[in-house]
Amino acid sequence: MRRLLVILLSVFIMTACSDNLLEGMADKNSDNAKLDELEFRLNDKDYDYVISELENTSGNYGNLSLREKYLLQSAWLGKSGFSLLDDIGELFEDNVSWTTILMTTQSDGNDLTSASITGKRRYYAKIIDMCSEPVKDNDTDFIGGLASTMDTMMLMSQISIELTGSNDVSFDPNSPNYIGTIFANASDQDIEDLITPDIISSLNSDMSQLDAAVATIPDGNNQDVKNKMDDFKKEITDASGNVTQASVLNFIRTEL
């Protein structure tokens, strides 16, 4: 994605009276300077600062520019544990499944708990909700698709926690709480009992956002990422493209 790390400012069209031109340029320069500072803070992983400057309590972000939306989504993503600056290269790894990519980027040495899963999912929901805004572009949709796949993995993690009755799960294969080991030791029936209608509904919503993201990714240099995300959806859905209890169980057995 050419614009994932460098946001190009739109070229503004000079109109209106010449008397107001210098004032308008000063306002524009001031706005750009603020956004440049927010981007610097984002790259410095000062996510709380970016969020405090751009987030509002109403949840209505229609007044934000595309660049502001991208910065806010990226900050939410950073708070969830995924840094576009540090982790973006993982997305372009050859011959690596999207599931493996998600597990690698989320393996930060800390096990997941029910509380941390809930916290991460809260940020993913904010990112995805912003994608329903009328004003959006390929970047915002792509981050929404990324968040939807991460949300899917958090739901799998929650199922594994409920399976063990403990409060920890890890994406690190060396951890005693590795998600793959937990699922391998569980019966199909025990897993199916935890794939509730609410989880299926959430996963179908995630896949809808993933569809939107895949549709916006241009071909060419990004084809590998596009294929991986599309494959991820196929792995967790049935032949009709829907998430079902059986398709989730198959995803767990074959991908985790």
C-alpha positions in Angstrom: 0.0 0.0 0.0 1.8 3.1 -1.2 -0.1 5.4 1.2 -0.1 3.3 4.3 2.9 4.9 5.9 3.1 8.2 3.9 -0.1 10.3 3.7 -0.1 12.6 0.7 -1.7 16.0 1.4 -4.4 17.0 -1.1 -3.6 19.9 -3.3 -6.1 22.6 -2.3 -7.7 24.7 -5.0 -7.3 28.4 -4.7 -10.7 30.1 -5.0 -12.6 33.0 -3.3 -11.5 36.6 -3.1 -7.8 37.5 -3.2 -8.3 39.5 0.0 -8.9 36.2 1.9 -6.2 34.2 0.1 -3.3 34.8 2.6 -5.6 34.2 5.6 -6.9 30.9 4.0 -3.3 29.8 3.3 -2.3 30.5 6.9 -5.2 28.5 8.3 -4.3 25.6 5.9 -0.7 25.7 6.9 -1.7 25.7 10.6 -3.9 22.6 10.0 -1.2 20.8 8.1 1.3 21.6 10.9 -1.0 20.0 13.4 -1.5 16.9 11.3 2.3 16.7 10.8 2.7 16.8 14.5 0.1 14.1 15.0 1.8 11.9 12.4 5.1 12.4 14.2 3.5 11.4 17.5 1.9 8.4 15.8 5.3 7.2 14.5 6.7 7.8 18.0 3.9 5.5 19.3 2.3 8.3 21.3 -1.1 6.8 20.5 -2.8 8.3 23.5 -1.9 11.9 22.3 -3.2 11.3 18.8 -6.4 9.7 20.2 -7.0 12.6 22.6 -6.6 15.1 19.8 -8.9 13.4 17.3 -11.4 11.2 19.2 -14.7 12.6 20.3 -17.3 11.2 22.6 -20.2 11.2 20.1 -18.5 8.5 17.9 -19.4 10.6 14.8 -16.3 11.3 12.8 -17.9 12.8 9.7 -16.1 16.1 10.5 -12.7 14.6 10.2 -10.6 14.7 7.1 -9.4 11.5 5.5 -5.9 12.1 6.8 -7.3 12.6 10.3 -9.4 9.4 10.1 -6.3 7.5 8.9 -4.3 8.9 11.9 -7.0 8.0 14.4 -7.5 4.5 13.0 -3.8 3.9 13.1 -3.6 5.1 16.7 -6.4 2.8 17.7 -4.6 0.0 15.9 -1.4 0.9 17.8 -3.2 0.8 21.1 -4.4 -2.7 20.2 -0.8 -3.8 19.8 -0.2 -3.5 16.1 2.2 -0.8 14.9 1.9 0.0 11.2 5.4 1.4 11.4 7.0 -1.8 12.9 4.7 -4.5 11.7 3.7 -3.5 8.2 6.6 -5.5 6.7 5.1 -8.7 8.1 2.1 -8.3 5.8 4.3 -8.7 2.7 6.1 -11.9 3.8 6.2 -14.5 1.1 4.5 -17.9 1.5 3.1 -17.0 5.0 -0.6 -17.3 5.7 -2.6 -14.3 7.0 -3.3 -16.3 10.2 0.4 -16.8 10.8 1.0 -13.1 10.2 -1.7 -12.1 12.7 -0.3 -14.5 15.3 3.3 -13.3 14.7 2.5 -9.6 15.1 0.4 -10.2 18.2 3.0 -12.3 19.9 4.6 -9.6 22.0 5.7 -11.8 24.9 2.5 -11.2 26.8 -0.3 -13.7 27.1 -3.8 -12.6 26.2 -6.4 -12.4 28.9 -10.2 -11.9 28.7 -9.7 -8.3 29.8 -7.0 -7.6 27.1 -9.1 -9.3 24.4 -12.0 -7.1 25.3 -9.8 -4.1 25.2 -8.4 -5.0 21.8 -11.8 -5.7 20.4 -13.0 -2.3 21.5 -10.4 -0.6 19.4 -11.1 -2.9 16.4 -14.8 -2.0 16.7 -14.0 1.7 16.6 -11.8 1.2 13.5 -14.5 -0.8 11.7 -17.3 1.6 12.6 -15.3 4.4 11.0 -15.4 2.5 7.8 -19.1 3.0 7.6 -18.6 6.8 7.4 -19.6 8.2 3.9 -16.1 9.8 3.5 -13.4 7.2 3.4 -10.8 5.8 1.0 -8.6 2.8 0.3 -6.4 3.4 3.4 -9.3 3.6 5.9 -10.9 0.5 4.4 -7.7 -1.4 4.4 -7.1 -0.7 8.1 -10.7 -1.7 8.7 -10.0 -5.0 7.0 -6.9 -5.5 9.0 -8.9 -4.8 12.2 -11.6 -7.2 11.2 -9.1 -10.1 10.8 -7.5 -9.2 14.1 -11.0 -9.2 15.7 -11.5 -12.7 14.3 -8.3 -13.9 16.0 -9.5 -12.3 19.3 -12.7 -14.3 19.1 -10.7 -17.5 18.6 -8.6 -16.6 21.6 -11.7 -16.0 23.7 -13.0 -19.5 22.7 -9.7 -21.0 23.7 -9.7 -19.3 27.1 -13.2 -20.6 27.8 -12.1 -24.1 26.8 -9.5 -24.2 29.5 -11.2 -22.2 32.2 -8.0 -20.3 32.7 -7.4 -16.7 31.9 -4.5 -16.8 29.6 -3.8 -17.7 25.9 -0.8 -17.0 23.7 0.0 -16.9 20.0 3.6 -17.9 20.9 4.2 -21.6 20.0 6.7 -21.8 22.9 4.2 -20.7 25.5 2.4 -23.4 27.6 -0.8 -21.5 26.9 -0.3 -21.6 23.1 -3.7 -21.4 21.3 -2.8 -24.3 19.0 -2.1 -26.6 21.8 -5.3 -25.6 23.6 -7.4 -26.4 20.6 -5.5 -29.6 19.8 -6.4 -31.0 23.2 -10.1 -30.1 22.9 -12.8 -32.2 21.4 -14.9 -31.0 18.4 -18.0 -31.0 20.6 -16.4 -28.9 23.3 -15.3 -26.3 20.7 -18.7 -26.3 18.9 -20.5 -25.6 22.1 -18.5 -22.3 22.4 -19.1 -21.2 18.8 -22.3 -19.3 19.8 -24.7 -17.4 17.5 -23.3 -14.2 18.8 -19.7 -15.2 17.8 -21.0 -16.3 14.4 -22.7 -13.0 13.9 -19.6 -11.0 14.9 -17.5 -13.1 12.5 -19.8 -12.5 9.6 -19.6 -8.8 10.3 -15.9 -9.0 10.3 -15.9 -10.8 7.0 -18.1 -8.1 5.4 -15.5 -5.5 6.3 -12.8 -7.7 5.0 -14.6 -7.9 1.7 -14.7 -4.1 1.5 -11.0 -4.0 2.2 -10.0 -6.6 -0.4 -12.1 -4.8 -3.0 -10.1 -1.6 -2.4 -6.7 -3.1 -2.6 -5.2 -2.4 -6.1 -3.5 -5.2 -8.0 0.2 -5.2 -8.8 2.6 -5.0 -5.9 -0.2 -5.5 -3.4 -1.6 -8.6 -5.0 0.0 -10.9 -2.4 -1.6 -9.1 0.5 -4.9 -9.0 -1.3 -4.7 -12.8 -2.0 -3.8 -13.5 1.7 -6.7 -11.6 3.0 -9.0 -13.2 0.5 -7.7 -16.6 1.5 -8.2 -15.8 5.1 -11.9 -15.3 4.5 -12.2 -18.5 2.5 -10.6 -20.4 5.3 -13.2 -19.4 7.9 -16.3 -19.3 5.7 -18.3 -22.0 3.9 -18.7 -22.4 0.2 -21.3 -19.7 0.1 -19.0 -17.2 1.9 -20.8 -17.4 5.2 -19.4 -18.1 8.7 -21.1 -21.1 10.3 -20.3 -23.2 13.3 -18.9 -25.9 11.0 -16.7 -23.4 9.1 -15.3 -22.0 12.3 -14.5 -25.5 13.6 -12.8 -26.3 10.3 -10.7 -23.0 10.6 -9.6 -23.9 14.1 -8.6 -27.4 13.1 -6.8 -26.5 9.9 -5.3 -23.1 10.6 -4.7 -23.0 14.4 
